[in-house]
Every structure is written in C-alpha cells, then in structure tokens.
Amino acid sequence: QVQLAESGGGLVQPGGSLRLSCVASGTIFNMYSMGWYRQAPGKQRELVASITRGGSINFGDSVKGRFTISRDNAKNTVYLQMNSLKPEDTAVYFCSYPGYWGQGTQVTVSS
C-alpha cells in the first residue's frame, strides 16, 4: 500500500510563490517517476510536472518557466516550487505515483 501526503498549499497573491511537498510512504520511492497534477473546478485533471527516478523532468505547457520540480530520494519527498503564480493556477494540486494519488492540496491565487 502506498500513501502520498501533500502539504504547502494555501492562498497567495498573484506574482507570489508557494512550495508544495509530497511525502511517499509504503513504497520504494526512488524506483519510480513522481508527478504533480492539478484540477480546477469544471476542468479535467492536467499534468503540472513530472520527474523520473533519473531526474528527467517534464512540464505542462502552462507552467513552463515558472514552476520547478525536484525530489529527495532520501526523504521520499517530491517538491513543486511555484513562482510567478497567476489566478489561473488556482486548483487542487495532486501528487501522483504509479497507480496512486494523494488527497490533494488547495492552491488559490487571488488578490
């Protein structure tokens, strides 16, 4: 059984930054790719960023140049650093691991 626990969401003004964290337990963390997805009200869940066990990274088009993803295999943790946030980044952000999802953390960008 795999558990994913996200944290770091909240309310931030446009142009601000947040860092999300996801701690994985119950698995061999460094053997698999990890990712972040988001879902805004009335929209489909979309890829934000993913990172392979080797460190190769993929970003969704809407966040390129603003967000970064990293992982600390020793801590079983993946991070999402979000800079230059926009109101359209408002969504529930989910951590993903093959076959599993976290419970999600709300990010709201508003003045």
Backbone as CSV, one residue per row, in Angstrom:
resi,resn,N_x,N_y,N_z,CA_x,CA_y,CA_z,C_x,C_y,C_z
1,GLN,0.847,-1.189,0.000,0.000,0.000,0.000,0.889,1.247,0.000
2,VAL,0.488,2.237,-0.793,1.247,3.472,-0.918,0.421,4.612,-0.354
3,GLN,1.050,5.464,0.410,0.399,6.689,0.889,1.188,7.892,0.398
4,LEU,0.443,8.897,-0.061,1.036,10.143,-0.528,0.421,11.282,0.272
5,ALA,1.254,12.077,0.905,0.761,13.168,1.743,1.293,14.493,1.237
6,GLU,0.388,15.306,0.680,0.781,16.627,0.180,0.650,17.687,1.260
7,SER,1.425,18.723,1.128,1.326,19.877,2.017,1.869,21.097,1.290
8,GLY,1.571,22.273,1.836,2.139,23.508,1.305,1.188,24.384,0.524
9,GLY,-0.031,23.935,0.328,-0.980,24.765,-0.390,-1.447,25.938,0.450
10,GLY,-2.213,26.830,-0.177,-2.733,27.977,0.549,-3.170,29.087,-0.382
11,LEU,-3.361,30.254,0.196,-3.780,31.447,-0.535,-2.563,32.331,-0.752
12,VAL,-2.373,32.765,-1.990,-1.232,33.621,-2.318,-1.684,34.659,-3.331
13,GLN,-1.057,35.810,-3.300,-1.387,36.859,-4.255,-0.742,36.586,-5.609
14,PRO,-1.322,37.122,-6.666,-0.692,36.971,-7.986,0.752,37.469,-7.953
15,GLY,1.621,36.703,-8.599,3.042,37.008,-8.592,3.805,36.369,-7.461
16,GLY,3.103,35.790,-6.512,3.735,35.164,-5.360,4.227,33.758,-5.648
17,SER,4.729,33.126,-4.584,5.306,31.788,-4.702,4.770,30.870,-3.613
18,LEU,4.761,29.602,-3.910,4.450,28.555,-2.940,5.321,27.347,-3.260
19,ARG,5.602,26.545,-2.239,6.269,25.268,-2.469,5.423,24.153,-1.887
20,LEU,5.072,23.219,-2.749,4.324,22.040,-2.327,5.291,20.892,-2.071
21,SER,4.931,20.078,-1.094,5.716,18.886,-0.779,4.802,17.668,-0.801
22,CYS,5.372,16.542,-1.177,4.642,15.279,-1.163,5.558,14.203,-0.603
23,VAL,5.155,13.635,0.515,5.922,12.561,1.139,5.258,11.241,0.818
24,ALA,6.041,10.324,0.273,5.537,8.995,-0.068,5.978,7.982,0.978
25,SER,5.077,7.078,1.312,5.410,6.019,2.248,4.835,4.711,1.742
26,GLY,5.449,3.624,2.191,4.941,2.310,1.830,5.423,1.815,0.487
27,THR,6.495,2.431,-0.071,6.967,2.031,-1.380,8.460,2.288,-1.509
28,ILE,9.049,1.729,-2.569,10.437,2.036,-2.885,10.415,3.302,-3.722
29,PHE,10.467,4.428,-3.070,10.225,5.727,-3.680,11.105,6.005,-4.887
30,ASN,12.385,5.716,-4.761,13.298,6.170,-5.806,13.286,5.279,-7.035
31,MET,12.388,4.311,-7.059,12.340,3.433,-8.213,11.383,3.916,-9.293
32,TYR,10.594,4.917,-9.003,9.548,5.299,-9.931,9.506,6.800,-10.172
33,SER,8.829,7.151,-11.260,8.562,8.553,-11.524,7.497,9.064,-10.564
34,MET,7.600,10.343,-10.264,6.603,11.025,-9.452,6.108,12.235,-10.225
35,GLY,4.921,12.697,-9.876,4.397,13.837,-10.602,3.432,14.669,-9.793
36,TRP,3.167,15.833,-10.319,2.138,16.721,-9.785,1.123,16.993,-10.890
37,TYR,-0.144,16.898,-10.521,-1.248,17.230,-11.405,-2.112,18.248,-10.690
38,ARG,-2.976,18.906,-11.455,-3.910,19.837,-10.828,-5.269,19.748,-11.515
39,GLN,-6.281,20.133,-10.754,-7.637,20.132,-11.288,-8.373,21.350,-10.769
40,ALA,-8.787,22.192,-11.704,-9.582,23.367,-11.375,-11.060,23.009,-11.509
41,PRO,-11.939,23.747,-10.841,-13.376,23.458,-10.925,-13.862,23.438,-12.369
42,GLY,-14.565,22.382,-12.728,-15.128,22.260,-14.058,-14.146,21.874,-15.144
43,LYS,-12.910,21.586,-14.761,-11.887,21.231,-15.749,-11.324,19.840,-15.466
44,GLN,-10.685,19.285,-16.492,-10.051,17.986,-16.329,-8.736,18.118,-15.563
45,ARG,-8.349,17.031,-14.940,-7.053,17.000,-14.266,-5.961,17.067,-15.325
46,GLU,-4.943,17.884,-15.070,-3.885,18.069,-16.046,-2.514,17.941,-15.394
47,LEU,-1.547,17.526,-16.204,-0.177,17.411,-15.726,0.398,18.792,-15.446
48,VAL,1.038,18.915,-14.292,1.800,20.109,-13.982,3.280,19.837,-14.248
49,ALA,3.796,18.772,-13.622,5.204,18.425,-13.808,5.424,16.993,-13.352
50,SER,6.415,16.341,-13.945,6.789,15.004,-13.520,8.303,14.887,-13.527
51,ILE,8.801,13.950,-12.729,10.237,13.737,-12.632,10.505,12.246,-12.513
52,THR,11.416,11.751,-13.353,11.744,10.326,-13.328,12.729,10.033,-12.209
53,ARG,13.002,8.759,-11.997,13.955,8.396,-10.967,15.354,8.911,-11.308
54,GLY,15.614,9.124,-12.588,16.907,9.632,-13.011,16.990,11.146,-13.043
55,GLY,15.851,11.804,-12.772,15.858,13.254,-12.726,15.391,13.941,-13.994
56,SER,14.940,13.192,-14.981,14.381,13.821,-16.180,13.030,14.427,-15.849
57,ILE,12.804,15.629,-16.367,11.637,16.415,-15.974,10.779,16.762,-17.179
58,ASN,9.496,16.774,-16.946,8.537,17.172,-17.959,7.549,18.154,-17.324
59,PHE,7.217,19.234,-18.037,6.285,20.237,-17.531,5.086,20.380,-18.449
60,GLY,3.961,20.721,-17.838,2.827,21.157,-18.615,3.130,22.509,-19.236
61,ASP,2.570,22.772,-20.416,2.904,23.990,-21.155,2.596,25.258,-20.363
62,SER,1.549,25.238,-19.563,1.115,26.454,-18.895,2.012,26.864,-17.732
63,VAL,2.912,25.994,-17.297,3.751,26.323,-16.143,5.232,26.394,-16.482
64,LYS,5.583,26.127,-17.717,7.000,26.161,-18.099,7.606,27.530,-17.825
65,GLY,8.783,27.508,-17.225,9.476,28.748,-16.900,9.079,29.354,-15.568
66,ARG,8.021,28.833,-14.946,7.559,29.382,-13.665,7.655,28.354,-12.530
67,PHE,7.458,27.109,-12.833,7.459,26.056,-11.817,8.690,25.177,-11.986
68,THR,9.151,24.628,-10.879,10.203,23.618,-10.923,9.804,22.432,-10.048
69,ILE,10.303,21.263,-10.392,10.030,20.047,-9.633,11.361,19.424,-9.248
70,SER,11.407,18.870,-8.053,12.619,18.208,-7.594,12.220,17.075,-6.660
71,ARG,13.183,16.194,-6.376,12.898,15.081,-5.490,14.098,14.827,-4.594
72,ASP,13.802,14.364,-3.396,14.826,13.964,-2.439,14.537,12.512,-2.093
73,ASN,15.276,11.612,-2.728,15.007,10.191,-2.535,15.269,9.752,-1.090
74,ALA,16.192,10.402,-0.421,16.488,10.036,0.966,15.313,10.341,1.893
75,LYS,14.519,11.336,1.513,13.358,11.731,2.322,12.042,11.255,1.729
76,ASN,12.111,10.496,0.628,10.890,10.029,-0.046,9.951,11.187,-0.357
77,THR,10.501,12.288,-0.804,9.728,13.506,-0.983,9.951,14.100,-2.370
78,VAL,8.870,14.598,-2.956,8.940,15.342,-4.194,8.381,16.737,-3.924
79,TYR,9.001,17.731,-4.529,8.634,19.120,-4.305,8.175,19.769,-5.605
80,LEU,7.293,20.745,-5.458,6.891,21.575,-6.579,7.043,23.032,-6.142
81,GLN,8.019,23.719,-6.723,8.217,25.132,-6.451,7.466,25.927,-7.500
82,MET,6.547,26.744,-7.041,5.689,27.507,-7.946,5.978,28.992,-7.761
83,ASN,6.460,29.612,-8.819,6.778,31.035,-8.803,5.894,31.779,-9.804
84,SER,5.848,33.088,-9.647,5.065,33.942,-10.563,3.649,33.399,-10.737
85,LEU,3.026,33.089,-9.636,1.695,32.469,-9.689,0.663,33.406,-10.274
86,LYS,-0.275,32.805,-11.005,-1.344,33.533,-11.669,-2.687,33.032,-11.151
87,PRO,-3.729,33.833,-11.269,-5.059,33.354,-10.837,-5.458,32.045,-11.517
88,GLU,-5.042,31.854,-12.752,-5.398,30.617,-13.465,-4.657,29.394,-12.943
89,ASP,-3.709,29.586,-12.027,-3.067,28.450,-11.379,-3.905,27.916,-10.213
90,THR,-4.982,28.594,-9.894,-5.853,28.152,-8.812,-6.447,26.777,-9.135
91,ALA,-6.230,25.829,-8.235,-6.682,24.454,-8.450,-6.348,23.630,-7.216
92,VAL,-6.855,22.408,-7.211,-6.380,21.413,-6.253,-5.207,20.689,-6.904
93,TYR,-4.118,20.622,-6.196,-2.895,20.007,-6.703,-2.730,18.629,-6.070
94,PHE,-2.485,17.641,-6.936,-2.388,16.259,-6.502,-0.993,15.716,-6.790
95,CYS,-0.467,15.003,-5.832,0.766,14.258,-6.035,0.401,12.902,-6.634
96,SER,1.245,12.429,-7.543,0.948,11.141,-8.176,2.142,10.204,-8.123
97,TYR,1.822,8.939,-8.031,2.775,7.839,-8.035,2.074,6.739,-8.818
98,PRO,2.770,5.934,-9.593,2.062,4.962,-10.437,0.969,4.191,-9.702
99,GLY,-0.263,4.451,-10.093,-1.404,3.766,-9.517,-1.999,4.426,-8.300
100,TYR,-1.414,5.543,-7.851,-1.879,6.178,-6.626,-1.943,7.696,-6.777
101,TRP,-2.834,8.293,-5.964,-2.973,9.742,-5.883,-2.955,10.159,-4.419
102,GLY,-2.445,11.363,-4.171,-2.611,11.949,-2.865,-4.009,12.525,-2.717
103,GLN,-4.290,13.088,-1.551,-5.622,13.622,-1.287,-5.813,15.013,-1.875
104,GLY,-4.731,15.655,-2.256,-4.806,16.967,-2.876,-4.623,18.089,-1.879
105,THR,-4.074,19.197,-2.371,-3.915,20.396,-1.560,-4.358,21.597,-2.393
106,GLN,-5.156,22.456,-1.780,-5.743,23.587,-2.498,-4.723,24.710,-2.632
107,VAL,-4.605,25.224,-3.843,-3.815,26.425,-4.113,-4.761,27.464,-4.703
108,THR,-4.818,28.626,-4.057,-5.675,29.705,-4.519,-4.817,30.942,-4.740
109,VAL,-4.880,31.473,-5.946,-4.121,32.673,-6.295,-5.117,33.796,-6.516
110,SER,-5.098,34.738,-5.607,-6.096,35.809,-5.660,-5.593,37.010,-4.886
111,SER,-6.006,38.194,-5.341,-5.662,39.407,-4.612,-6.786,39.780,-3.655
